[in-house]
């Protein structure tokens, strides 16, 4: 009897130790507001007022993440990220999501790491997309965003990535993905997406470089930087590339060049955001301005204005008029 009790106590102790080394966290947010955007209706350009996640914000999401300490400095972790429309509870489309059945289309991966770095397997942001989002004062959200990237891989399926540990503020990542389940070019061809990124961050300053080759043949190089002066933070993005696919259309060899500058200026609980982006390839400019008001660390009120001007080289005249409409949003964002 004593031996049985001792064995049970020992087993319980081990189980408690094992569970203490593992953790699962549920987090996310809800971003809901009213937005006015330019659309084409009945063959004419018009403003459409929508009760929805303003500016197609990525902030409405539900995330499950877990991490287990394997000992000896090793760990295993997972990440599942679901994006939804809070106004009706449906799955929010975007990011080369193949069907409405893909509940975790935003990110779904497992990772094994140690002091030598980490290996990630699954679906997640390509390095260029992961890095460039950090250099837009609007965080790529809301109608005021001056985020330059809509050309590179957003997310890659069946991907493998190596991520280095931090070396004095320097980190790097390299990714390759299967050709299965990716986007295709105009000729129906697909290549294996690859990506590479490196970032250095020290104190108030950070700089990053990224390379991205899409499944449809578009190749991009990106350079990014940010400096936080305390009274204001200034951010910049520059991306340049071309369509390297030989598909026998006008897109062969097409050049891309885009850059943006933005700033975020805090005034206590209020933050002013402003930015400008230029797309040399499509010949248009985007201007954005916005205000955030923090009710707490988790709850934010916001409003933004966005305006496009220019030729919009690849759009029809009606779509061009719609794109030039003034956009605005007002909303609330709550994190949990």
C-alpha positions as CSV (number, residue, x, y, z in Angstrom):
1,X,0.0,0.0,0.0
2,X,2.8,2.4,0.9
3,X,4.6,1.5,-2.3
4,X,1.5,2.2,-4.3
5,X,1.0,5.6,-2.6
6,X,4.6,6.4,-3.2
7,X,4.4,5.5,-6.9
8,X,1.2,7.5,-7.3
9,X,2.8,10.5,-5.6
10,X,5.9,10.3,-7.8
11,X,3.7,10.0,-11.0
12,X,1.7,13.0,-9.9
13,X,4.8,15.0,-9.3
14,X,6.2,14.1,-12.8
15,X,2.8,15.0,-14.4
16,X,2.8,18.3,-12.6
17,X,6.3,19.1,-13.8
18,X,5.5,18.1,-17.4
19,X,2.4,20.3,-17.4
20,X,4.3,23.2,-15.9
21,X,6.7,23.1,-18.9
22,X,3.9,23.4,-21.4
23,X,1.6,26.3,-22.1
24,X,-1.4,27.0,-24.4
25,X,-2.6,30.6,-24.9
26,X,-5.8,31.9,-26.5
27,X,-5.7,35.4,-27.8
28,X,-7.0,37.7,-30.5
29,X,-9.0,40.8,-31.1
30,X,-12.2,42.3,-32.6
31,X,-12.1,45.3,-34.9
32,X,-15.4,46.6,-36.0
33,X,-16.4,50.0,-37.5
34,X,-18.0,51.9,-40.3
35,X,-16.0,52.5,-43.5
36,X,-16.7,54.3,-46.7
37,X,-14.7,53.0,-49.7
38,X,-14.8,53.5,-53.5
39,X,-16.5,50.8,-55.5
40,X,-18.0,50.2,-59.0
41,X,-21.8,50.0,-58.9
42,X,-24.0,49.7,-62.0
43,X,-21.0,50.5,-64.1
44,X,-20.3,53.8,-62.3
45,X,-17.9,54.8,-59.5
46,X,-19.5,55.3,-56.1
47,X,-18.9,55.4,-52.4
48,X,-20.1,52.4,-50.4
49,X,-20.6,52.7,-46.7
50,X,-20.0,49.4,-45.0
51,X,-20.6,48.1,-41.5
52,X,-17.6,45.9,-41.3
53,X,-14.0,45.6,-40.2
54,X,-12.9,49.0,-41.4
55,X,-10.3,48.9,-44.2
56,X,-10.4,45.1,-44.3
57,X,-8.4,45.1,-41.1
58,X,-6.5,41.9,-40.1
59,X,-7.1,42.7,-36.4
60,X,-10.3,40.5,-36.0
61,X,-8.8,37.2,-35.3
62,X,-8.6,34.2,-32.9
63,X,-5.3,32.7,-32.2
64,X,-4.2,29.5,-30.4
65,X,-0.6,29.1,-29.6
66,X,1.3,26.7,-27.5
67,X,4.9,26.0,-26.4
68,X,6.6,23.1,-24.7
69,X,10.0,23.1,-23.0
70,X,11.8,19.9,-24.2
71,X,14.8,20.5,-22.0
72,X,18.4,21.3,-23.0
73,X,17.3,24.6,-24.4
74,X,15.0,23.0,-27.0
75,X,11.3,23.7,-27.4
76,X,8.3,22.8,-29.6
77,X,5.5,25.2,-30.4
78,X,2.5,25.6,-32.6
79,X,0.5,28.5,-34.0
80,X,-3.1,28.6,-35.4
81,X,-4.6,31.9,-36.5
82,X,-8.2,32.3,-37.7
83,X,-9.4,35.6,-39.2
84,X,-13.2,36.4,-39.1
85,X,-15.7,39.1,-39.9
86,X,-17.2,40.2,-36.6
87,X,-20.3,41.7,-38.1
88,X,-21.6,38.3,-39.2
89,X,-19.2,35.7,-37.9
90,X,-18.0,34.4,-41.3
91,X,-14.5,33.6,-42.3
92,X,-12.7,36.8,-43.5
93,X,-11.2,36.3,-47.0
94,X,-7.7,37.2,-48.0
95,X,-4.1,36.1,-48.4
96,X,-4.3,33.4,-51.2
97,X,-6.9,31.5,-49.1
98,X,-8.1,28.7,-51.3
99,X,-11.6,28.1,-50.0
100,X,-14.0,29.1,-47.2
101,X,-13.2,25.8,-45.5
102,X,-9.7,27.0,-44.6
103,X,-10.4,28.1,-41.1
104,X,-6.8,28.8,-40.2
105,X,-5.7,30.2,-43.6
106,X,-3.9,33.1,-42.0
107,X,-1.2,31.1,-40.2
108,X,-0.9,27.4,-39.2
109,X,2.5,26.0,-38.4
110,X,4.6,23.9,-36.0
111,X,8.0,25.0,-34.9
112,X,11.0,23.2,-33.3
113,X,13.7,25.4,-31.9
114,X,16.9,25.7,-29.8
115,X,19.8,28.0,-29.2
116,X,20.8,27.3,-32.8
117,X,17.6,28.7,-34.2
118,X,14.2,27.3,-35.2
119,X,12.7,25.2,-38.0
120,X,9.1,26.1,-39.0
121,X,6.7,23.9,-41.0
122,X,3.3,24.8,-42.4
123,X,1.6,28.0,-43.7
124,X,2.7,31.4,-42.7
125,X,3.8,34.9,-43.9
126,X,6.7,34.9,-46.4
127,X,9.7,36.8,-44.9
128,X,9.2,39.9,-47.0
129,X,5.6,40.2,-46.0
130,X,6.4,39.5,-42.3
131,X,9.0,42.2,-42.2
132,X,7.5,45.0,-44.3
133,X,4.3,45.2,-42.2
134,X,6.5,46.5,-39.3
135,X,7.3,49.7,-41.3
136,X,3.9,51.2,-41.8
137,X,2.6,53.6,-39.1
138,X,-0.9,52.3,-39.7
139,X,0.3,48.7,-39.2
140,X,-1.2,47.8,-42.7
141,X,-4.7,48.2,-41.1
142,X,-7.5,50.7,-41.8
143,X,-8.1,52.8,-44.9
144,X,-5.2,55.2,-44.1
145,X,-2.6,52.5,-44.5
146,X,0.3,53.3,-46.9
147,X,1.6,49.7,-46.9
148,X,3.3,49.2,-50.3
149,X,3.2,45.5,-50.7
150,X,0.4,43.7,-52.6
151,X,2.8,42.1,-55.1
152,X,4.9,39.6,-53.0
153,X,3.9,36.3,-51.5
154,X,1.5,37.0,-48.7
155,X,1.5,33.5,-47.2
156,X,3.0,30.2,-48.5
157,X,1.5,26.8,-48.2
158,X,3.6,23.7,-47.4
159,X,6.5,25.8,-46.4
160,X,9.8,25.2,-44.5
161,X,11.6,28.0,-42.9
162,X,14.8,28.4,-40.8
163,X,15.0,31.3,-38.4
164,X,18.2,32.2,-36.7
165,X,18.6,33.2,-33.0
166,X,19.2,36.8,-32.3
167,X,22.9,37.9,-32.6
168,X,23.3,41.3,-31.0
169,X,19.9,42.4,-32.5
170,X,20.5,40.7,-35.9
171,X,18.0,38.0,-37.0
172,X,17.5,36.2,-40.3
173,X,15.1,33.8,-41.9
174,X,15.0,31.7,-45.1
175,X,11.9,30.0,-46.6
176,X,11.1,27.6,-49.4
177,X,7.7,26.2,-50.2
178,X,6.2,23.4,-52.2
179,X,4.7,24.4,-55.6
180,X,1.4,22.7,-54.5
181,X,-1.5,24.9,-53.6
182,X,0.2,28.3,-54.5
183,X,-1.0,30.9,-56.9
184,X,-0.4,30.5,-60.6
185,X,0.6,32.9,-63.3
186,X,-1.4,33.9,-66.4
187,X,0.0,30.8,-68.3
188,X,-1.2,28.5,-65.5
189,X,2.4,27.8,-64.4
190,X,3.6,27.7,-60.8
191,X,7.1,27.7,-59.3
192,X,8.2,27.1,-55.7
193,X,8.0,30.3,-53.7
194,X,11.2,31.2,-51.9
195,X,12.0,34.0,-49.5
196,X,14.8,35.5,-47.4
197,X,14.9,38.2,-44.8
198,X,17.3,39.9,-42.4
199,X,16.6,42.5,-39.7
200,X,18.7,44.4,-37.3
201,X,17.1,46.3,-34.4
202,X,19.0,48.3,-31.8
203,X,17.3,50.7,-29.4
204,X,15.1,53.1,-31.3
205,X,16.4,52.1,-34.8
206,X,15.7,49.2,-37.0
207,X,16.5,48.2,-40.6
208,X,15.5,45.2,-42.7
209,X,16.1,43.7,-46.1
210,X,14.0,40.9,-47.8
211,X,13.8,39.0,-51.0
212,X,10.7,37.2,-52.3
213,X,10.1,35.1,-55.4
214,X,6.4,34.3,-55.9
215,X,4.8,31.2,-57.4
216,X,3.6,33.3,-60.3
217,X,7.1,34.6,-61.2
218,X,7.2,38.0,-59.6
219,X,10.6,38.7,-57.9
220,X,10.8,41.5,-55.3
221,X,13.5,43.1,-53.2
222,X,12.5,45.2,-50.2
223,X,14.4,47.6,-47.9
224,X,12.8,49.0,-44.8
225,X,13.8,51.3,-41.9
226,X,12.4,52.9,-38.8
227,X,13.6,55.4,-36.2
228,X,11.7,56.2,-33.0
229,X,12.7,59.6,-31.7
230,X,10.3,59.4,-28.7
231,X,8.3,62.4,-29.7
232,X,7.6,60.7,-33.1
233,X,8.5,57.5,-35.0
234,X,9.3,57.6,-38.7
235,X,9.1,54.6,-41.0
236,X,10.0,53.8,-44.6
237,X,9.4,51.1,-47.1
238,X,10.9,50.5,-50.6
239,X,10.2,47.6,-52.8
240,X,11.5,46.9,-56.4
241,X,11.2,43.9,-58.7
242,X,9.9,42.5,-61.9
243,X,7.8,39.7,-63.3
244,X,10.4,37.1,-64.4
245,X,7.8,34.7,-65.8
246,X,7.9,34.0,-69.6
247,X,4.2,33.7,-70.3
248,X,3.9,35.5,-73.6
249,X,1.9,38.5,-72.4
250,X,2.4,42.2,-71.6
251,X,3.3,41.2,-68.0
252,X,6.6,39.6,-69.1
253,X,9.4,41.6,-67.6
254,X,7.0,44.1,-66.0
255,X,8.9,46.3,-63.5
256,X,7.6,47.1,-60.0
257,X,8.8,50.0,-57.8
258,X,7.0,51.3,-54.7
259,X,7.9,53.2,-51.6
260,X,6.3,54.9,-48.6
261,X,7.0,57.2,-45.7
262,X,4.9,57.4,-42.6
263,X,5.0,58.7,-39.1
264,X,3.3,58.1,-35.7
265,X,3.2,60.9,-33.2
266,X,2.0,60.2,-29.6
267,X,0.2,62.7,-27.4
268,X,-0.6,60.8,-24.3
269,X,-3.5,58.5,-25.0
270,X,-3.8,60.0,-28.5
271,X,-1.6,59.0,-31.5
272,X,-1.5,60.9,-34.8
273,X,-0.6,58.8,-37.9
274,X,0.2,60.2,-41.4
275,X,1.8,58.7,-44.5
276,X,2.4,58.8,-48.2
277,X,3.0,56.0,-50.7
278,X,4.0,56.1,-54.3
279,X,3.6,53.3,-56.9
280,X,5.8,54.0,-59.8
281,X,4.7,50.9,-61.7
282,X,1.0,51.8,-61.6
283,X,1.6,55.5,-61.4
284,X,-0.5,56.5,-58.4
285,X,0.0,58.0,-54.9
286,X,-1.8,57.1,-51.7
287,X,-2.2,59.6,-48.8
288,X,-3.4,58.6,-45.3
289,X,-4.0,60.3,-42.0
290,X,-5.5,59.0,-38.8
291,X,-6.1,59.3,-35.1
292,X,-6.0,56.6,-32.4
293,X,-7.3,57.0,-28.9
294,X,-6.4,54.4,-26.3
295,X,-9.1,53.8,-23.7
296,X,-6.8,51.2,-22.2
297,X,-4.0,48.9,-23.1
298,X,-6.4,46.6,-24.9
299,X,-9.1,49.0,-26.3
300,X,-8.6,51.5,-29.0
301,X,-10.9,54.0,-30.8
302,X,-9.7,55.1,-34.3
303,X,-10.6,57.1,-37.3
304,X,-8.8,57.5,-40.6
305,X,-8.9,59.1,-44.0
306,X,-7.3,57.7,-47.2
307,X,-7.0,59.2,-50.7
308,X,-5.5,57.9,-54.0
309,X,-4.5,60.0,-56.9
310,X,-2.8,59.1,-60.2
311,X,-3.2,57.2,-63.4
312,X,-3.7,53.7,-62.1
313,X,-2.1,52.3,-65.2
314,X,-3.8,48.9,-65.2
315,X,-7.3,49.9,-64.2
316,X,-10.3,50.8,-66.4
317,X,-11.6,54.4,-66.3
318,X,-14.5,53.5,-64.1
319,X,-12.3,51.5,-61.7
320,X,-9.8,54.3,-61.7
321,X,-12.6,56.8,-60.6
322,X,-13.6,54.4,-57.8
323,X,-10.1,54.1,-56.6
324,X,-9.8,57.9,-56.4
325,X,-12.8,58.2,-54.0
326,X,-12.0,59.6,-50.6
327,X,-12.1,56.7,-48.0
328,X,-12.8,57.1,-44.3
329,X,-13.4,54.8,-41.3
330,X,-14.4,55.0,-37.6
331,X,-14.1,52.0,-35.4
332,X,-13.2,50.3,-32.2
333,X,-10.5,47.6,-31.7
334,X,-10.4,45.4,-28.6
335,X,-7.6,42.9,-27.9
336,X,-8.0,39.9,-25.6
